[in-house]
């Protein structure tokens, strides 16, 4: 039972973070839930998934070739997640990205 509760918390946290991102849907899909459960089974750290979403969101905020369309699925972030898991980045860089992301999110809030 403990593993089931832990898995549900993991899935909920990832999906909640996903829905709060700019340009993501207002609700998650069944495939988003399935992907998150698979990430849990594959023992992908929640921190890495969140960092992938942060990095992709920052890249989207400053696109090189004009505006991008909306994100339709959590699958969008998988290439960035693979990049993060492949390349070890120092804690200071991860914190820098989180700080930059928080500033971006603050700028997008409606006064």
C-alpha positions in Angstrom: 0.0 0.0 0.0 2.9 2.4 0.8 4.3 2.1 -2.7 0.9 2.9 -4.2 0.5 6.0 -2.1 4.1 7.1 -2.9 3.4 6.6 -6.6 0.2 8.6 -6.5 2.0 11.5 -4.8 4.7 11.4 -7.4 2.2 11.4 -10.3 0.1 14.2 -8.7 3.2 16.4 -8.1 4.5 16.0 -11.6 1.1 16.6 -13.2 0.4 19.6 -11.0 3.7 21.2 -11.9 3.0 20.5 -15.6 -0.4 22.2 -15.5 1.1 25.3 -13.9 3.5 25.8 -16.8 3.0 28.5 -19.5 1.4 27.2 -22.7 0.3 23.8 -21.3 -3.3 22.5 -21.4 -5.7 23.3 -18.6 -6.0 19.6 -17.8 -3.8 16.5 -18.3 -4.7 13.6 -20.5 -4.8 9.9 -19.9 -1.5 9.5 -21.8 0.1 12.2 -19.5 -0.9 10.1 -16.5 0.4 6.9 -18.1 3.7 8.6 -18.9 4.1 9.9 -15.4 3.4 6.5 -13.9 6.0 5.0 -16.3 8.5 7.6 -15.2 7.9 6.5 -11.6 8.4 2.9 -12.5 11.6 3.8 -14.3 12.8 5.5 -11.1 13.2 8.9 -12.8 13.7 11.5 -10.1 11.0 14.1 -9.7 13.6 16.8 -9.6 14.9 15.8 -13.0 11.4 15.9 -14.5 10.7 19.3 -13.1 14.1 20.6 -14.2 13.4 19.4 -17.8 10.0 21.2 -17.7 11.7 24.3 -16.4 14.5 24.2 -19.0 12.1 23.6 -21.9 9.8 26.4 -20.7 12.8 28.8 -20.5 13.9 27.8 -24.0 10.3 28.4 -25.2 10.2 31.8 -23.6 13.1 33.0 -25.6 12.8 31.1 -29.0 15.3 31.6 -31.7 12.9 31.3 -34.6 9.7 33.0 -33.5 6.9 31.9 -31.3 6.0 28.3 -30.8 2.7 26.6 -30.6 1.2 25.3 -27.3 2.4 22.2 -25.5 -0.2 19.5 -25.9 1.4 16.7 -23.9 3.8 15.9 -21.2 5.7 13.9 -23.9 6.9 17.2 -25.2 9.5 17.3 -22.3 11.0 13.9 -22.9 13.9 15.0 -25.1 14.9 17.6 -22.5 14.6 15.1 -19.7 16.9 12.7 -21.6 19.4 15.6 -22.1 19.3 16.4 -18.3 19.8 12.7 -17.4 22.6 12.3 -19.8 24.5 15.5 -18.7 25.3 16.0 -15.1 24.8 19.7 -14.2 26.0 21.3 -11.0 23.5 22.2 -8.3 24.4 25.9 -8.9 23.2 25.7 -12.5 20.0 23.9 -11.5 19.3 26.7 -8.9 20.1 29.3 -11.6 17.5 27.8 -13.9 14.9 27.6 -11.1 15.5 31.2 -10.2 15.3 32.4 -13.8 12.1 30.3 -14.2 10.5 31.9 -11.0 11.2 35.3 -12.5 9.6 34.3 -15.8 6.5 33.0 -14.0 6.3 36.2 -11.9 6.4 38.3 -15.1 3.5 36.3 -16.5 1.2 36.7 -13.5 -1.7 39.0 -14.0 -1.5 42.0 -11.6 
